[in-house]
Amino acid sequence: MSSIFLGQVNYSVKSNSLYYRVLSHANKMLCISVLGVLITLLISYPYAGYFSIPVQIFAHISTIVLAAILKVSYVLRCVAQHGLGQEVR
């Protein structure tokens, strides 16, 4: 009976370790994507006159891609927090 219990504890520790890693990576990706979206928005709109048309096109496309990455990383952060028993915000 104790070996079954120990197996469950080890599984719990492994899954918690996974959730901590996912939370850490998701937080990093959130920061990177927020900064990226802000930079691409600045390039796309208020400072567009300082950049060439190809750079502006790339910035517009990057805004969409980085916004999607931001959303996915936020969902991963929520999943990790839920898995760790933390309050999901």
Z-matrix of the N, CA and C atoms (Angstrom, degrees):
N
C 1 1.449
C 2 1.519 1 110.96
N 3 1.343 2 117.21 1 -37.60
C 4 1.465 3 119.10 2 -179.19
C 5 1.520 4 111.79 3 -69.76
N 6 1.336 5 117.79 4 -30.55
C 7 1.464 6 119.14 5 179.56
C 8 1.526 7 111.00 6 -67.48
N 9 1.323 8 117.47 7 -34.11
C 10 1.459 9 120.50 8 176.94
C 11 1.523 10 109.51 9 -66.98
N 12 1.343 11 115.34 10 -42.11
C 13 1.457 12 119.12 11 178.99
C 14 1.525 13 110.99 12 -63.37
N 15 1.327 14 117.62 13 -42.44
C 16 1.459 15 120.80 14 179.66
C 17 1.524 16 111.14 15 -64.26
N 18 1.320 17 116.20 16 -36.48
C 19 1.458 18 119.56 17 177.12
C 20 1.517 19 111.08 18 -63.70
N 21 1.313 20 117.40 19 -38.12
C 22 1.457 21 120.58 20 179.07
C 23 1.523 22 111.17 21 -69.71
N 24 1.316 23 117.53 22 -37.03
C 25 1.458 24 120.88 23 179.11
C 26 1.519 25 109.91 24 -65.68
N 27 1.326 26 117.01 25 -44.60
C 28 1.457 27 119.97 26 179.50
C 29 1.526 28 110.75 27 -62.00
N 30 1.311 29 116.72 28 -39.92
C 31 1.454 30 120.13 29 178.07
C 32 1.521 31 110.14 30 -63.00
N 33 1.322 32 116.55 31 -40.80
C 34 1.460 33 121.02 32 179.44
C 35 1.527 34 110.65 33 -64.04
N 36 1.309 35 117.29 34 -41.45
C 37 1.462 36 121.15 35 179.53
C 38 1.522 37 109.89 36 -65.42
N 39 1.330 38 117.24 37 -41.66
C 40 1.458 39 120.18 38 179.19
C 41 1.527 40 111.06 39 -64.37
N 42 1.326 41 117.15 40 -42.58
C 43 1.463 42 118.76 41 -179.42
C 44 1.522 43 110.74 42 -69.19
N 45 1.344 44 118.00 43 -36.42
C 46 1.462 45 119.81 44 176.45
C 47 1.525 46 110.40 45 -63.56
N 48 1.327 47 115.88 46 -40.37
C 49 1.456 48 119.79 47 177.65
C 50 1.527 49 110.62 48 -61.18
N 51 1.325 50 116.48 49 -40.45
C 52 1.460 51 120.91 50 177.39
C 53 1.523 52 110.31 51 -63.86
N 54 1.321 53 117.11 52 -44.05
C 55 1.463 54 120.06 53 179.89
C 56 1.529 55 111.67 54 -63.72
N 57 1.340 56 117.15 55 -37.95
C 58 1.459 57 119.86 56 177.20
C 59 1.526 58 111.16 57 -63.99
N 60 1.329 59 116.58 58 -41.03
C 61 1.465 60 119.73 59 178.66
C 62 1.525 61 110.94 60 -66.72
N 63 1.334 62 116.56 61 -42.65
C 64 1.468 63 119.78 62 178.28
C 65 1.522 64 110.35 63 -62.40
N 66 1.324 65 116.89 64 -42.28
C 67 1.466 66 120.95 65 178.94
C 68 1.526 67 110.98 66 -62.39
N 69 1.313 68 116.62 67 -43.18
C 70 1.452 69 120.70 68 179.77
C 71 1.529 70 111.43 69 -63.47
N 72 1.322 71 116.88 70 -47.28
C 73 1.461 72 120.52 71 179.80
C 74 1.532 73 111.61 72 -66.86
N 75 1.315 74 116.58 73 -38.18
C 76 1.464 75 120.03 74 179.68
C 77 1.527 76 110.55 75 -65.43
N 78 1.327 77 117.33 76 -40.64
C 79 1.468 78 120.24 77 177.86
C 80 1.527 79 111.01 78 -63.34
N 81 1.331 80 116.35 79 -41.59
C 82 1.466 81 119.82 80 178.42
C 83 1.526 82 110.67 81 -63.52
N 84 1.319 83 116.23 82 -44.15
C 85 1.460 84 119.75 83 -179.80
C 86 1.525 85 111.79 84 -66.62
N 87 1.329 86 117.24 85 -33.78
C 88 1.463 87 119.89 86 175.31
C 89 1.523 88 110.90 87 -61.33
N 90 1.318 89 116.78 88 -46.70
C 91 1.471 90 120.11 89 -179.93
C 92 1.519 91 111.22 90 -62.97
N 93 1.326 92 116.45 91 -46.01
C 94 1.462 93 120.32 92 -178.67
C 95 1.525 94 110.92 93 -63.62
N 96 1.328 95 116.67 94 -43.99
C 97 1.459 96 118.88 95 -177.05
C 98 1.532 97 112.09 96 -70.62
N 99 1.320 98 118.07 97 -35.42
C 100 1.471 99 120.03 98 176.81
C 101 1.531 100 109.95 99 -64.09
N 102 1.332 101 116.61 100 -45.25
C 103 1.464 102 119.43 101 177.48
C 104 1.527 103 111.06 102 -62.59
N 105 1.326 104 116.37 103 -41.43
C 106 1.457 105 120.17 104 178.77
C 107 1.514 106 112.74 105 -62.94
N 108 1.332 107 116.41 106 -43.11
C 109 1.468 108 119.90 107 178.86
C 110 1.527 109 110.15 108 -63.76
N 111 1.319 110 117.08 109 -42.33
C 112 1.465 111 119.50 110 179.03
C 113 1.525 112 111.25 111 -62.68
N 114 1.318 113 116.94 112 -43.28
C 115 1.469 114 120.07 113 179.94
C 116 1.522 115 110.70 114 -64.88
N 117 1.329 116 116.81 115 -45.29
C 118 1.470 117 118.52 116 -178.76
C 119 1.527 118 111.70 117 -67.30
N 120 1.323 119 117.41 118 -33.65
C 121 1.466 120 119.18 119 176.29
C 122 1.527 121 111.11 120 -67.26
N 123 1.319 122 116.45 121 -38.87
C 124 1.467 123 119.23 122 177.44
C 125 1.526 124 111.01 123 -64.86
N 126 1.333 125 116.18 124 -40.63
C 127 1.470 126 119.63 125 178.06
C 128 1.524 127 110.45 126 -67.56
N 129 1.318 128 116.90 127 -37.82
C 130 1.464 129 120.55 128 -174.68
C 131 1.520 130 113.40 129 -73.18
N 132 1.320 131 117.95 130 -35.21
C 133 1.467 132 118.72 131 -171.49
C 134 1.528 133 114.63 132 -117.15
N 135 1.325 134 121.85 133 -73.70
C 136 1.469 135 117.78 134 -170.94
C 137 1.531 136 114.40 135 -70.56
N 138 1.330 137 117.77 136 -30.76
C 139 1.464 138 120.36 137 -177.95
C 140 1.523 139 112.04 138 -110.00
N 141 1.308 140 117.53 139 25.63
C 142 1.466 141 121.66 140 -177.41
C 143 1.518 142 112.13 141 -62.75
N 144 1.308 143 118.22 142 -30.61
C 145 1.461 144 121.57 143 -178.98
C 146 1.520 145 113.71 144 -65.80
N 147 1.328 146 117.14 145 -19.58
C 148 1.456 147 121.07 146 -178.77
C 149 1.533 148 112.96 147 -89.25
N 150 1.323 149 116.68 148 -5.84
C 151 1.466 150 120.78 149 -175.38
C 152 1.519 151 110.69 150 -121.03
N 153 1.328 152 115.66 151 152.30
C 154 1.466 153 120.86 152 179.06
C 155 1.534 154 109.95 153 -73.07
N 156 1.326 155 115.63 154 166.12
C 157 1.469 156 121.75 155 -179.42
C 158 1.538 157 111.27 156 -61.31
N 159 1.343 158 120.16 157 -44.89
C 160 1.475 159 118.21 158 178.40
C 161 1.529 160 113.29 159 -60.51
N 162 1.317 161 116.87 160 -37.33
C 163 1.471 162 120.08 161 177.73
C 164 1.525 163 110.00 162 -66.74
N 165 1.319 164 117.52 163 -40.03
C 166 1.460 165 121.00 164 178.32
C 167 1.526 166 111.42 165 -64.91
N 168 1.330 167 116.33 166 -41.14
C 169 1.475 168 119.90 167 177.41
C 170 1.519 169 110.10 168 -62.11
N 171 1.343 170 115.94 169 -45.20
C 172 1.463 171 120.00 170 178.29
C 173 1.528 172 110.79 171 -61.08
N 174 1.318 173 117.34 172 -39.47
C 175 1.464 174 121.23 173 179.76
C 176 1.527 175 111.30 174 -65.54
N 177 1.331 176 117.34 175 -40.53
C 178 1.462 177 120.55 176 178.39
C 179 1.533 178 110.99 177 -63.85
N 180 1.324 179 116.25 178 -45.06
C 181 1.469 180 120.11 179 179.18
C 182 1.527 181 110.27 180 -65.79
N 183 1.332 182 116.10 181 -41.45
C 184 1.466 183 120.23 182 180.00
C 185 1.520 184 112.25 183 -64.11
N 186 1.320 185 117.13 184 -32.25
C 187 1.462 186 120.06 185 177.31
C 188 1.528 187 110.74 186 -59.68
N 189 1.308 188 116.37 187 -43.85
C 190 1.470 189 120.83 188 -179.99
C 191 1.524 190 110.86 189 -66.32
N 192 1.335 191 116.46 190 -45.04
C 193 1.468 192 120.76 191 -178.40
C 194 1.526 193 110.52 192 -65.71
N 195 1.314 194 117.18 193 -45.27
C 196 1.467 195 120.44 194 -179.55
C 197 1.530 196 112.02 195 -67.01
N 198 1.319 197 117.57 196 -32.95
C 199 1.469 198 119.80 197 175.69
C 200 1.525 199 110.63 198 -65.13
N 201 1.318 200 116.80 199 -38.06
C 202 1.471 201 120.02 200 176.86
C 203 1.526 202 110.79 201 -66.20
N 204 1.330 203 117.24 202 -41.40
C 205 1.471 204 120.86 203 177.35
C 206 1.523 205 110.11 204 -63.12
N 207 1.326 206 117.06 205 -39.77
C 208 1.463 207 121.62 206 177.67
C 209 1.525 208 110.83 207 -59.48
N 210 1.318 209 116.69 208 -44.04
C 211 1.466 210 120.84 209 -179.11
C 212 1.523 211 111.46 210 -66.45
N 213 1.320 212 117.03 211 -43.00
C 214 1.472 213 120.99 212 -179.98
C 215 1.522 214 110.40 213 -65.78
N 216 1.327 215 117.57 214 -41.72
C 217 1.462 216 119.52 215 -179.95
C 218 1.523 217 111.19 216 -67.70
N 219 1.324 218 118.40 217 -32.74
C 220 1.466 219 120.23 218 176.10
C 221 1.524 220 110.97 219 -67.25
N 222 1.322 221 117.24 220 -40.32
C 223 1.463 222 120.39 221 177.84
C 224 1.527 223 109.97 222 -64.75
N 225 1.333 224 117.76 223 -42.12
C 226 1.465 225 120.52 224 177.42
C 227 1.528 226 111.08 225 -62.60
N 228 1.316 227 116.83 226 -37.75
C 229 1.466 228 120.87 227 177.32
C 230 1.530 229 110.75 228 -63.45
N 231 1.326 230 116.75 229 -42.50
C 232 1.463 231 120.59 230 178.25
C 233 1.523 232 111.47 231 -64.44
N 234 1.319 233 117.03 232 -40.82
C 235 1.467 234 120.97 233 178.64
C 236 1.522 235 110.14 234 -63.53
N 237 1.327 236 117.31 235 -43.55
C 238 1.465 237 120.54 236 179.78
C 239 1.520 238 111.56 237 -65.43
N 240 1.315 239 116.80 238 -41.62
C 241 1.466 240 119.43 239 178.42
C 242 1.522 241 110.90 240 -64.07
N 243 1.303 242 116.92 241 -40.78
C 244 1.456 243 120.29 242 178.24
C 245 1.534 244 110.11 243 -63.87
N 246 1.327 245 116.68 244 -42.28
C 247 1.456 246 120.66 245 178.88
C 248 1.513 247 113.74 246 -64.48
N 249 1.328 248 116.53 247 -29.15
C 250 1.468 249 120.99 248 177.93
C 251 1.522 250 112.55 249 -88.42
N 252 1.311 251 117.41 250 -3.14
C 253 1.456 252 121.40 251 179.43
C 254 1.517 253 113.08 252 78.95
N 255 1.322 254 117.06 253 18.92
C 256 1.464 255 121.43 254 178.82
C 257 1.520 256 109.47 255 -88.83
N 258 1.330 257 114.94 256 164.13
C 259 1.457 258 120.43 257 176.05
C 260 1.524 259 109.16 258 -69.34
N 261 1.301 260 116.93 259 128.63
C 262 1.470 261 121.70 260 -179.82
C 263 1.512 262 108.00 261 -90.55
N 264 1.325 263 116.80 262 120.19
C 265 1.458 264 121.79 263 -178.95
C 266 1.489 265 110.45 264 -118.71
